[in-house]
């Protein structure tokens, strides 16, 4: 199957599917967060304040992560480079700082935001698929997809030089290869994560437990999909930087789940 990016022009402006889905991701995540705050009897305006801080912190964190990873300061001012883990770290820092500033129950709010993070990430990956970015290794599976105008195109030359893939000898450099649609893998797995978190939020858990569960599930999902990704940052044998960060977040999430022994509703500003 051959897939092309979703890009169109509105006068002098270039509109991409990624930009549209990023906007949708923040809006839908805010709505999901507000819905759970309402269920908990909390002020729903917290959700939309959080979205603003998440956008600012997320953009700053993702660009900083990208600039550090490529070792170029000017990368801060390029259009691309919106790296998820950098955005997650920056956005979380900004949101927790906002909660602390407003003297809000941090752990309870983190639990409420957990399903929203999952759905926002899922829509972000829809955006990646729409611009043919973040695809996987070459594959002969029936659902493998070729991206002739991807970011970058899935040509043999790009897969070997940019992602260090080993291809059969004699493969023409300009040949467009079918690859794992890892964006779709993440969309499907993250939807499962969202459904689980949405159901578990109805159960009585200690404050902070659900956010810990989000860290564990989402990080395991990312760790698994990275196995199939075309990556240029495998720094520890076959492991990528994202897998190392995922493993760290699994440990942090599991620690939060075990440590959260304070009944929900009796949260502390910690």
Order of alpha helices (4+ residues) and beta strands (2+ residues): beta-beta-alpha-alpha-alpha-alpha-beta-alpha-beta-alpha-alpha-beta-beta-alpha
